[in-house]
Amino acid sequence: MASAADSRHGQKDASDQNFDYMFKLLVIGNSSVGKTSFLFRYSDDTFNSAFVSTVGIDFKVKTVYRNDKRVKLQIWDTAGQERYRTITTAYYRGAMGFILMYDITNEESFSAVQDWATQIKTFSWDNAQVILVGNKCDMEDDRVIPAENGKQLADQLGFDFFEASAKANINVKQIFERLVDIICDKMSDSMDATPSTVTGSKPTRLTDMAPPVQQTCSC
């Protein structure tokens, strides 16, 4: 159970305007791949095995520190069902990073990755960074998508690749850290950052890099 201090910290984090940069991130993918669990594991370090489908869109706010800079992350959790697609794609504009997720035990969710990637290209800005994530890698006995297939598809799409598990807390923090780092690296190479989503002056290149990308999880 969260303490009163944790609650106050969470409220302060959500309302605090004292930050160097703000990044809008989206977690997308088919329904039931684990997007909400993944976000809650990162933001609150909690996991609930009960599946509750996200209705429309929701978000969490988390502030991270990278190279002595405060980066405020506004992370949107999107519904995967087709009937919400018009709602969720409206939020793509202005997003600086995407976590595109599939379930390693679900062939359909992997087959849909290309369609999701097309939506990112269609509705988001050109410099948006994407990480492809094969979630639920703790369920090795039920795996139907080899890690090599995920890595190959990510390479074809030009995305970074991780396998992860919200339940076992594998690579969750590393994925968000990596996404923040590649966004900052892209910003440091360009002066074309969108003013509405980036606050402050041009950032310095981050040197506090996340651990090397893991392409398989050691479950």
C-alpha positions as semicolon CSV with decimal commas, in nm:
position;residue;x (nm);y (nm);z (nm)
1;M;0,000;0,000;0,000
2;A;0,133;0,343;-0,089
3;S;0,221;0,564;0,206
4;A;0,090;0,917;0,258
5;A;0,436;1,042;0,168
6;D;0,427;0,846;-0,159
7;S;0,086;0,994;-0,235
8;R;0,205;1,347;-0,169
9;H;0,513;1,283;-0,383
10;G;0,298;1,156;-0,670
11;Q;0,071;1,462;-0,650
12;K;0,372;1,693;-0,640
13;D;0,528;1,513;-0,935
14;A;0,214;1,554;-1,143
15;S;0,172;1,925;-1,068
16;D;0,537;2,034;-1,045
17;Q;0,623;2,276;-1,323
18;N;0,993;2,294;-1,236
19;F;1,153;2,088;-1,512
20;D;1,403;2,139;-1,791
21;Y;1,224;1,943;-2,064
22;M;0,887;1,773;-2,110
23;F;0,845;1,473;-2,338
24;K;0,511;1,334;-2,448
25;L;0,535;0,955;-2,488
26;L;0,273;0,704;-2,606
27;V;0,243;0,332;-2,536
28;I;0,058;0,168;-2,826
29;G;-0,025;-0,178;-2,953
30;N;-0,310;-0,428;-2,967
31;S;-0,547;-0,476;-2,677
32;S;-0,426;-0,707;-2,396
33;V;-0,054;-0,695;-2,483
34;G;0,014;-0,544;-2,140
35;K;0,044;-0,170;-2,206
36;T;-0,131;-0,059;-1,887
37;S;0,057;-0,308;-1,668
38;F;0,382;-0,195;-1,826
39;L;0,310;0,170;-1,752
40;F;0,201;0,102;-1,393
41;R;0,514;-0,103;-1,334
42;Y;0,725;0,191;-1,447
43;S;0,531;0,473;-1,281
44;D;0,422;0,308;-0,955
45;D;0,628;-0,015;-0,944
46;T;0,308;-0,217;-0,910
47;F;0,161;-0,508;-1,103
48;N;-0,200;-0,626;-1,115
49;S;-0,267;-0,957;-1,290
50;A;-0,636;-0,870;-1,342
51;F;-0,691;-0,747;-1,697
52;V;-0,898;-0,430;-1,728
53;S;-0,922;-0,291;-2,079
54;T;-0,826;0,074;-2,112
55;V;-1,117;0,291;-2,223
56;G;-1,000;0,557;-2,467
57;I;-0,679;0,696;-2,324
58;D;-0,516;0,764;-1,987
59;F;-0,180;0,900;-1,879
60;K;0,081;0,906;-1,605
61;V;0,340;1,170;-1,525
62;K;0,689;1,086;-1,408
63;T;0,996;1,305;-1,367
64;V;1,337;1,152;-1,435
65;Y;1,686;1,293;-1,404
66;R;1,923;1,259;-1,698
67;N;2,266;1,422;-1,690
68;D;2,157;1,670;-1,418
69;K;1,848;1,768;-1,616
70;R;1,492;1,719;-1,497
71;V;1,285;1,558;-1,771
72;K;0,910;1,544;-1,716
73;L;0,752;1,249;-1,894
74;Q;0,386;1,262;-1,986
75;I;0,317;0,897;-2,075
76;W;-0,011;0,818;-2,248
77;D;-0,163;0,470;-2,222
78;T;-0,378;0,409;-2,528
79;A;-0,663;0,166;-2,587
80;G;-0,582;-0,103;-2,842
81;Q;-0,933;-0,174;-2,964
82;E;-1,025;-0,063;-3,315
83;R;-1,326;0,136;-3,194
84;Y;-1,095;0,374;-3,005
85;R;-0,848;0,418;-3,291
86;T;-0,975;0,760;-3,399
87;I;-0,947;0,886;-3,041
88;T;-0,600;0,752;-2,979
89;T;-0,444;0,859;-3,308
90;A;-0,545;1,218;-3,228
91;Y;-0,290;1,202;-2,946
92;Y;-0,002;1,101;-3,175
93;R;0,060;1,462;-3,279
94;G;0,330;1,616;-3,063
95;A;0,445;1,282;-2,922
96;M;0,823;1,261;-2,916
97;G;0,846;0,889;-2,845
98;F;0,647;0,567;-2,881
99;I;0,668;0,229;-2,715
100;L;0,511;-0,006;-2,970
101;M;0,423;-0,326;-2,788
102;Y;0,325;-0,678;-2,885
103;D;0,275;-0,993;-2,678
104;I;0,530;-1,269;-2,742
105;T;0,254;-1,526;-2,681
106;N;0,014;-1,371;-2,932
107;E;0,077;-1,399;-3,306
108;E;-0,198;-1,151;-3,396
109;S;-0,043;-0,875;-3,184
110;F;0,291;-0,925;-3,359
111;S;0,130;-0,926;-3,703
112;A;-0,031;-0,591;-3,620
113;V;0,304;-0,419;-3,552
114;Q;0,341;-0,308;-3,913
115;D;-0,002;-0,140;-3,905
116;W;0,082;0,040;-3,582
117;A;0,413;0,154;-3,730
118;T;0,226;0,293;-4,031
119;Q;-0,004;0,486;-3,798
120;I;0,297;0,638;-3,621
121;K;0,437;0,747;-3,956
122;T;0,102;0,887;-4,064
123;F;-0,009;1,073;-3,752
124;S;0,309;1,172;-3,564
125;W;0,593;1,408;-3,643
126;D;0,888;1,287;-3,848
127;N;1,142;1,282;-3,563
128;A;0,937;1,071;-3,322
129;Q;1,148;0,789;-3,179
130;V;1,013;0,434;-3,144
131;I;1,108;0,128;-2,943
132;L;0,951;-0,206;-3,033
133;V;0,882;-0,414;-2,722
134;G;0,797;-0,783;-2,703
135;N;0,614;-0,799;-2,370
136;K;0,542;-1,095;-2,138
137;C;0,883;-1,259;-2,184
138;D;0,833;-1,426;-1,846
139;M;0,586;-1,658;-2,025
140;E;0,854;-1,853;-2,208
141;D;0,652;-2,175;-2,220
142;D;0,376;-1,996;-2,412
143;R;0,604;-1,808;-2,650
144;V;0,504;-1,810;-3,018
145;I;0,719;-1,517;-3,139
146;P;1,095;-1,589;-3,125
147;A;1,306;-1,297;-3,006
148;E;1,496;-1,310;-3,336
149;N;1,172;-1,233;-3,525
150;G;1,110;-0,928;-3,309
151;K;1,465;-0,803;-3,357
152;Q;1,447;-0,859;-3,733
153;L;1,120;-0,664;-3,761
154;A;1,258;-0,382;-3,547
155;D;1,565;-0,361;-3,771
156;Q;1,342;-0,344;-4,080
157;L;1,139;-0,062;-3,927
158;G;1,442;0,122;-3,793
159;F;1,336;0,082;-3,428
160;D;1,525;-0,017;-3,116
161;F;1,416;-0,353;-2,974
162;F;1,367;-0,499;-2,627
163;E;1,186;-0,792;-2,479
164;A;1,030;-0,715;-2,144
165;S;0,801;-0,832;-1,866
166;A;0,587;-0,599;-1,658
167;K;0,506;-0,889;-1,425
168;A;0,869;-0,986;-1,362
169;N;0,990;-0,626;-1,395
170;I;1,234;-0,709;-1,676
171;N;1,365;-0,419;-1,889
172;V;1,078;-0,184;-1,798
173;K;1,291;0,097;-1,658
174;Q;1,563;0,037;-1,919
175;I;1,315;0,082;-2,205
176;F;1,191;0,418;-2,081
177;E;1,548;0,533;-2,011
178;R;1,657;0,427;-2,357
179;L;1,363;0,610;-2,517
180;V;1,444;0,930;-2,327
181;D;1,808;0,902;-2,430
182;I;1,744;0,853;-2,800
183;I;1,497;1,145;-2,799
184;C;1,761;1,368;-2,637
185;D;2,025;1,245;-2,880
186;K;1,797;1,331;-3,171
187;M;1,729;1,674;-3,022
188;S;2,099;1,740;-2,978
189;D;2,148;1,673;-3,349
190;S;1,871;1,906;-3,460
191;M;1,738;2,252;-3,382
192;D;1,392;2,158;-3,509
193;A;1,243;2,040;-3,178
194;T;0,875;2,131;-3,137
195;P;0,846;2,424;-2,889
196;S;0,513;2,303;-2,752
197;T;0,662;1,977;-2,629
198;V;1,013;2,085;-2,534
199;T;1,069;2,339;-2,261
200;G;1,398;2,520;-2,222
201;S;1,705;2,559;-2,434
202;K;1,864;2,302;-2,660
203;P;1,968;2,009;-2,437
204;T;2,318;1,883;-2,400
205;R;2,390;1,538;-2,533
206;L;2,318;1,283;-2,265
207;T;2,608;1,066;-2,153
208;D;2,426;0,879;-1,878
209;M;2,315;0,611;-2,119
210;A;2,089;0,322;-2,033
211;P;2,235;-0,031;-2,029
212;P;2,292;-0,192;-2,370
213;V;1,976;-0,308;-2,543
214;Q;1,878;-0,658;-2,438
215;Q;1,732;-0,851;-2,725
216;T;1,622;-1,144;-2,516
217;C;1,529;-1,166;-2,151
218;S;1,694;-1,410;-1,916
219;C;1,377;-1,556;-1,772
